[in-house]
């Protein structure tokens, strides 16, 4: 699902127990968002949006510094490769959570048949 500002607003109304940090969508990408539960003591230190496709959030939880990277990868193969080379620059040695829509197919032959390869 492509997340737009209208969809994010409607979704946030249905999830009032969360604070939302979201990227600035561009004409080539949708909005990327991170929801943090209000009842959990989380101190957001910083957040950064990269090209409307990458949301980086640095926060502290229970005395630990954590880094969340939420992404929405392009589905064009050339752009996809360049995008993940850029994402690699933001990965830290520890305490990093990488999540989002990777727009990746593990087994292209299974995509046409909608089969999941469970052998790996």
C-alpha positions as a Python dict, from the first residue, in 0.01 Angstrom:
ca = {
    (1, 'X'): (0, 0, 0),
    (2, 'X'): (133, 342, -90),
    (3, 'X'): (107, 566, 214),
    (4, 'X'): (-5, 921, 137),
    (5, 'X'): (-56, 1209, 377),
    (6, 'X'): (-434, 1157, 358),
    (7, 'X'): (-401, 787, 440),
    (8, 'X'): (-153, 862, 721),
    (9, 'X'): (-391, 1118, 872),
    (10, 'X'): (-685, 876, 856),
    (11, 'X'): (-471, 595, 998),
    (12, 'X'): (-339, 813, 1283),
    (13, 'X'): (-697, 899, 1384),
    (14, 'X'): (-761, 526, 1426),
    (15, 'X'): (-438, 481, 1625),
    (16, 'X'): (-445, 767, 1880),
    (17, 'X'): (-216, 581, 2120),
    (18, 'X'): (78, 640, 1884),
    (19, 'X'): (294, 938, 1796),
    (20, 'X'): (385, 950, 1427),
    (21, 'X'): (705, 1058, 1261),
    (22, 'X'): (680, 1065, 885),
    (23, 'X'): (885, 1153, 583),
    (24, 'X'): (815, 1414, 324),
    (25, 'X'): (681, 1225, 25),
    (26, 'X'): (793, 1329, -321),
    (27, 'X'): (640, 1291, -665),
    (28, 'X'): (844, 969, -701),
    (29, 'X'): (768, 813, -363),
    (30, 'X'): (504, 776, -98),
    (31, 'X'): (525, 873, 268),
    (32, 'X'): (732, 657, 506),
    (33, 'X'): (620, 659, 870),
    (34, 'X'): (727, 529, 1211),
    (35, 'X'): (470, 499, 1489),
    (36, 'X'): (581, 509, 1853),
    (37, 'X'): (347, 403, 2132),
    (38, 'X'): (276, 702, 2358),
    (39, 'X'): (255, 491, 2676),
    (40, 'X'): (615, 371, 2633),
    (41, 'X'): (887, 604, 2757),
    (42, 'X'): (1078, 677, 2438),
    (43, 'X'): (1293, 984, 2384),
    (44, 'X'): (1329, 1066, 2015),
    (45, 'X'): (1670, 1226, 1969),
    (46, 'X'): (1647, 1294, 1598),
    (47, 'X'): (1471, 1192, 1279),
    (48, 'X'): (1575, 1236, 921),
    (49, 'X'): (1412, 1176, 585),
    (50, 'X'): (1624, 1078, 285),
    (51, 'X'): (1468, 1123, -61),
    (52, 'X'): (1116, 1054, 68),
    (53, 'X'): (1197, 681, 80),
    (54, 'X'): (1400, 643, 396),
    (55, 'X'): (1300, 746, 748),
    (56, 'X'): (1579, 737, 1008),
    (57, 'X'): (1483, 769, 1375),
    (58, 'X'): (1737, 784, 1657),
    (59, 'X'): (1583, 731, 2001),
    (60, 'X'): (1649, 611, 2354),
    (61, 'X'): (1447, 336, 2521),
    (62, 'X'): (1526, 193, 2867),
    (63, 'X'): (1868, 358, 2864),
    (64, 'X'): (1961, 206, 2525),
    (65, 'X'): (2028, 410, 2213),
    (66, 'X'): (1838, 259, 1921),
    (67, 'X'): (1821, 341, 1552),
    (68, 'X'): (1518, 255, 1335),
    (69, 'X'): (1539, 269, 958),
    (70, 'X'): (1204, 242, 784),
    (71, 'X'): (1225, 228, 406),
    (72, 'X'): (1018, 213, 92),
    (73, 'X'): (1246, 77, -179),
    (74, 'X'): (1192, 156, -547),
    (75, 'X'): (1074, -133, -762),
    (76, 'X'): (1287, -34, -1063),
    (77, 'X'): (1589, -268, -1061),
    (78, 'X'): (1851, -1, -1135),
    (79, 'X'): (1709, 241, -877),
    (80, 'X'): (1668, -48, -633),
    (81, 'X'): (2041, -131, -640),
    (82, 'X'): (2147, 233, -597),
    (83, 'X'): (1894, 276, -314),
    (84, 'X'): (2030, -18, -112),
    (85, 'X'): (2387, 100, -160),
    (86, 'X'): (2274, 426, 1),
    (87, 'X'): (2088, 243, 282),
    (88, 'X'): (2410, 56, 362),
    (89, 'X'): (2569, 391, 456),
    (90, 'X'): (2317, 431, 742),
    (91, 'X'): (2355, 87, 899),
    (92, 'X'): (2525, 96, 1237),
    (93, 'X'): (2718, -194, 1390),
    (94, 'X'): (2452, -263, 1653),
    (95, 'X'): (2109, -163, 1783),
    (96, 'X'): (1973, -91, 1434),
    (97, 'X'): (1628, -208, 1323),
    (98, 'X'): (1576, -216, 947),
    (99, 'X'): (1214, -248, 836),
    (100, 'X'): (980, -149, 559),
    (101, 'X'): (881, -238, 205),
    (102, 'X'): (1190, -379, 35),
    (103, 'X'): (1010, -436, -299),
    (104, 'X'): (1217, -751, -339),
    (105, 'X'): (1139, -1092, -482),
    (106, 'X'): (1351, -1374, -341),
    (107, 'X'): (1265, -1617, -618),
    (108, 'X'): (1146, -1460, -945),
    (109, 'X'): (1020, -1793, -1074),
    (110, 'X'): (785, -1820, -777),
    (111, 'X'): (645, -1473, -833),
    (112, 'X'): (456, -1565, -1149),
    (113, 'X'): (307, -1873, -979),
    (114, 'X'): (267, -1697, -642),
    (115, 'X'): (455, -1979, -473),
    (116, 'X'): (678, -1949, -168),
    (117, 'X'): (1006, -2137, -167),
    (118, 'X'): (1042, -2281, 184),
    (119, 'X'): (1360, -2477, 109),
    (120, 'X'): (1596, -2199, 224),
}
